[in-house]
């Protein structure tokens, strides 16, 4: 990078709204699962842009799709449709329970559309009284006011005035609590099939099936937020596909575009009929540039060798974390599925996840946290074994520094 193009981290504090606190380094370029900053220092990427960069950085299929589409059409309003959007929608319906697709720009917008559709269906089919949305504590569904209210973390939704009403939060994995509360006035149950931001919390055996049965009993819709778990992250294209439970509505985003902003709400033909022209919309949803890249990503991710490789890589991660824990004894367990993993800190190290994140950055490794007690890993689905081994070596050095104080 030439000197005239370099920027300093302090510029962030001068020109940006201070709702983030980014690392001191400024990335310049990436390739695969490695990133280089402006000074040329290399980092192993175990974060993947928070489960977004599913094929790593600058994967050839993405670069080729973007380059080809960039010579054709970048944007059209939804007064018209476009070929990349239609091809991608067809692919998503082939790969899932769904018949219909609505495009958005993000997971929050996909979840917003899901919630609006559920409320619209309930009002038109059953009346005003059927409006309750049940969600789960420690859930996360986005940052719009509706989705952040439905998400079960008050720290994200408090402080903005009156919240959207008729939203109930119950404990995740507590089917008795749901059975006691759900009623015929419940419109929908919204949940992550594996909680991400809340600490990488998997569903207990039978939990998803029991939620589906209760929704059916009370004629409520089941909404799966697969923004983080979808697109191959857990070893199947969507996480629900391993459970034997189908939702009525599904939200997908993050790695759908491999790094280009795109989200989608998937649903059935019966429910989609309630989204008549003018009921909902999006300026950029279905953008041909984004859809062309997402189509290439989906076609690559769904290759059997990629999906099978996710499970293989999960074991490599678990083996590496186990070896580190054998030496330092700071993890109580490693949770999650595929390449959505969380190393939970034991009681002696509670609240120190961010310390490990910072130390890892100093050692040239990018990781995440999921709350104060969980170190989270959401790398590329095609990360090499060599990069995993080198990343684990850097993580071990970081943990050694934290343990040494």
LUMNU-238778 format. One record per residue (C-alpha): x, y, z; residue in one letter. Coordinates in steps of 0.5 Angstrom, whole numbers, padded with zeros to 4 digits, always signed. Layout:
<guzas>
XYZA
...
</guzas>
This chain:
<guzas>
+0000+0000+0000X
+0003+0007-0002X
+0003+0012+0004X
-0002+0017+0001X
-0007+0011+0001X
-0006+0009+0009X
-0010+0012+0014X
-0009+0012+0022X
-0014+0008+0027X
-0015+0015+0030X
-0019+0017+0024X
-0024+0013+0026X
-0025+0017+0033X
-0026+0023+0029X
-0031+0021+0023X
-0035+0015+0026X
-0041+0014+0030X
-0038+0011+0036X
-0042+0005+0037X
-0036+0000+0035X
-0029+0000+0038X
-0025-0003+0033X
-0018-0006+0033X
-0012-0002+0033X
-0010-0005+0026X
-0013-0003+0019X
-0014-0009+0015X
-0011-0008+0007X
-0012-0014+0004X
-0014-0022+0005X
-0013-0028+0001X
-0016-0035+0003X
-0016-0035+0011X
-0011-0030+0012X
-0011-0022+0012X
-0005-0017+0012X
-0006-0010+0015X
-0003-0004+0012X
+0004-0005+0015X
+0004-0012+0012X
+0003-0016+0018X
-0001-0023+0017X
-0007-0025+0021X
-0010-0032+0021X
-0018-0031+0020X
-0022-0035+0025X
-0027-0030+0025X
-0030-0030+0018X
-0033-0023+0019X
-0037-0026+0024X
-0040-0032+0020X
-0040-0028+0013X
-0034-0030+0009X
-0035-0037+0008X
-0031-0038+0003X
-0025-0034+0006X
-0023-0028+0002X
-0023-0026-0005X
-0025-0033-0007X
-0024-0034-0015X
-0031-0036-0016X
-0034-0030-0012X
-0029-0025-0016X
-0031-0028-0022X
-0038-0028-0021X
-0037-0020-0019X
-0033-0018-0025X
-0038-0021-0030X
-0044-0018-0027X
-0040-0012-0026X
-0040-0011-0033X
-0047-0012-0034X
-0052-0009-0029X
-0051-0007-0022X
-0058-0004-0020X
-0065-0005-0022X
-0071-0003-0018X
-0076-0008-0016X
-0081-0005-0021X
-0077-0010-0025X
-0074-0017-0024X
-0067-0019-0026X
-0064-0026-0028X
-0059-0027-0022X
-0064-0026-0017X
-0069-0031-0020X
-0063-0036-0021X
-0061-0035-0014X
-0069-0036-0011X
-0070-0042-0015X
-0063-0045-0012X
-0066-0043-0005X
-0072-0046-0006X
-0069-0053-0009X
-0065-0053-0003X
-0070-0052+0002X
-0077-0053+0005X
-0079-0046+0001X
-0083-0044-0005X
-0082-0037-0004X
-0076-0032-0003X
-0076-0025-0001X
-0069-0021-0001X
-0067-0016+0004X
-0060-0013+0005X
-0058-0016+0012X
-0060-0022+0017X
-0064-0016+0021X
-0068-0014+0015X
-0070-0022+0013X
-0072-0023+0020X
-0076-0016+0020X
-0080-0019+0014X
-0081-0026+0017X
-0084-0022+0023X
-0088-0018+0019X
-0091-0024+0015X
-0092-0028+0021X
-0096-0022+0024X
-0100-0020+0017X
-0102-0028+0016X
-0105-0028+0023X
-0109-0022+0023X
-0112-0024+0016X
-0113-0031+0018X
-0115-0031+0025X
-0116-0023+0027X
-0113-0018+0031X
-0112-0022+0038X
-0107-0027+0035X
-0101-0023+0035X
-0096-0025+0041X
-0089-0027+0038X
-0085-0032+0043X
-0078-0032+0043X
-0072-0034+0047X
-0067-0031+0052X
-0060-0030+0050X
-0063-0030+0043X
-0061-0025+0037X
-0065-0023+0031X
-0062-0017+0029X
-0061-0009+0030X
-0068-0006+0027X
-0072-0004+0033X
-0077-0010+0032X
-0072-0015+0031X
-0068-0013+0037X
-0074-0013+0041X
-0075-0020+0039X
-0068-0022+0041X
-0068-0024+0048X
-0062-0019+0050X
-0065-0013+0054X
-0058-0010+0053X
-0059-0009+0046X
-0066-0006+0046X
-0066-0002+0052X
-0066+0005+0052X
-0069+0007+0046X
-0076+0008+0049X
-0083+0004+0048X
-0081-0002+0045X
-0086-0006+0040X
-0091-0010+0044X
-0094-0017+0045X
-0087-0020+0045X
-0085-0026+0050X
-0079-0029+0052X
-0078-0035+0055X
-0072-0040+0057X
-0068-0043+0051X
-0069-0051+0052X
-0074-0050+0057X
-0080-0054+0053X
-0084-0054+0060X
-0084-0046+0060X
-0086-0046+0053X
-0092-0051+0054X
-0094-0047+0060X
-0094-0041+0056X
-0096-0042+0049X
-0103-0041+0047X
-0108-0040+0041X
-0107-0032+0041X
-0099-0034+0040X
-0098-0032+0032X
-0091-0035+0032X
-0085-0037+0035X
-0078-0035+0033X
-0072-0038+0035X
-0065-0040+0033X
-0064-0047+0031X
-0057-0046+0035X
-0056-0040+0039X
-0050-0036+0036X
-0049-0029+0040X
-0052-0032+0046X
-0046-0036+0047X
-0046-0042+0042X
-0052-0046+0045X
-0054-0052+0042X
-0062-0055+0042X
-0062-0060+0047X
-0065-0067+0044X
-0072-0066+0042X
-0073-0059+0043X
-0074-0057+0036X
-0079-0062+0035X
-0083-0060+0041X
-0083-0053+0039X
-0086-0055+0032X
-0091-0060+0036X
-0093-0054+0040X
-0093-0049+0034X
-0098-0054+0030X
-0102-0055+0036X
-0104-0048+0037X
-0104-0046+0030X
-0097-0041+0031X
-0092-0041+0026X
-0085-0043+0027X
-0079-0038+0025X
-0072-0040+0024X
-0067-0035+0024X
-0061-0038+0020X
-0057-0032+0019X
-0051-0035+0023X
-0053-0042+0022X
-0054-0043+0015X
-0051-0043+0008X
-0047-0050+0010X
-0044-0047+0017X
-0046-0053+0021X
-0045-0058+0015X
-0052-0058+0012X
-0054-0053+0008X
-0059-0050+0013X
-0058-0053+0020X
-0066-0055+0021X
-0064-0060+0016X
-0061-0065+0021X
-0066-0064+0026X
-0072-0067+0022X
-0076-0060+0023X
-0078-0056+0018X
-0080-0048+0020X
-0086-0044+0016X
-0081-0038+0015X
-0073-0038+0015X
-0069-0032+0015X
-0062-0033+0012X
-0056-0028+0011X
-0049-0027+0013X
-0045-0032+0009X
-0051-0032+0004X
-0046-0027+0000X
-0040-0029+0002X
-0038-0022+0004X
-0043-0018+0000X
-0049-0015+0003X
-0055-0020+0002X
-0061-0023+0006X
-0067-0027+0004X
-0073-0029+0008X
-0076-0036+0005X
-0083-0039+0006X
-0088-0043+0003X
-0093-0041-0002X
-0099-0041+0002X
-0096-0036+0007X
-0093-0032+0002X
-0099-0030-0001X
-0100-0025+0005X
-0095-0021+0002X
-0099-0017-0003X
-0096-0012-0008X
-0094-0006-0003X
-0094-0009+0003X
-0087-0010+0004X
-0081-0008+0000X
-0073-0006+0000X
-0069-0002-0005X
-0063-0006-0005X
-0067-0013-0004X
-0065-0017-0010X
-0060-0013-0013X
-0057-0016-0019X
-0050-0015-0017X
-0051-0018-0010X
-0055-0024-0013X
-0050-0026-0018X
-0045-0027-0012X
-0049-0030-0008X
-0051-0035-0013X
-0044-0037-0014X
-0043-0038-0007X
-0049-0042-0006X
-0047-0047-0012X
-0040-0047-0009X
-0042-0048-0001X
-0047-0054-0003X
-0041-0058-0007X
-0041-0065-0003X
-0034-0064-0001X
-0035-0057+0002X
-0040-0059+0006X
-0037-0066+0008X
-0031-0062+0009X
-0034-0057+0015X
-0035-0063+0019X
-0028-0065+0018X
-0025-0058+0020X
-0030-0058+0026X
-0026-0064+0029X
-0019-0061+0027X
-0022-0055+0031X
-0024-0059+0037X
-0017-0063+0037X
-0013-0056+0037X
-0018-0053+0043X
-0017-0060+0047X
-0010-0060+0046X
-0009-0053+0049X
-0014-0054+0054X
-0010-0060+0056X
-0004-0055+0058X
-0008-0049+0061X
-0015-0052+0063X
-0019-0046+0062X
-0025-0048+0058X
-0031-0052+0061X
-0033-0055+0054X
-0033-0053+0047X
-0040-0052+0044X
-0043-0052+0037X
-0043-0055+0031X
-0039-0055+0024X
-0035-0049+0024X
-0040-0045+0029X
-0036-0047+0035X
-0035-0044+0042X
-0030-0045+0047X
-0034-0044+0054X
-0029-0041+0060X
-0029-0045+0066X
-0031-0041+0073X
-0024-0039+0074X
-0024-0035+0068X
-0031-0033+0067X
-0031-0026+0064X
-0024-0026+0060X
-0026-0028+0053X
-0025-0021+0051X
-0018-0021+0054X
-0017-0028+0050X
-0019-0024+0043X
-0014-0018+0045X
-0009-0023+0046X
-0010-0027+0040X
-0010-0021+0036X
-0003-0019+0038X
-0001-0026+0036X
-0004-0025+0029X
-0010-0029+0030X
-0017-0026+0029X
-0023-0029+0034X
-0029-0027+0036X
-0033-0027+0043X
-0040-0030+0044X
-0042-0026+0051X
-0036-0025+0056X
-0035-0032+0057X
-0035-0036+0050X
-0029-0035+0045X
-0033-0036+0038X
-0030-0039+0032X
-0033-0038+0025X
-0028-0039+0020X
-0028-0040+0013X
-0032-0047+0011X
-0026-0048+0006X
-0020-0046+0011X
-0014-0051+0010X
-0011-0055+0016X
-0005-0052+0015X
-0008-0045+0017X
-0012-0048+0023X
-0006-0051+0026X
-0002-0045+0025X
-0008-0041+0028X
-0008-0046+0034X
-0001-0045+0035X
-0002-0037+0036X
-0008-0038+0040X
-0004-0042+0045X
+0001-0037+0045X
-0005-0032+0047X
-0008-0036+0052X
-0001-0037+0055X
+0000-0030+0056X
-0007-0029+0059X
-0006-0034+0064X
+0001-0031+0066X
-0002-0025+0067X
</guzas>
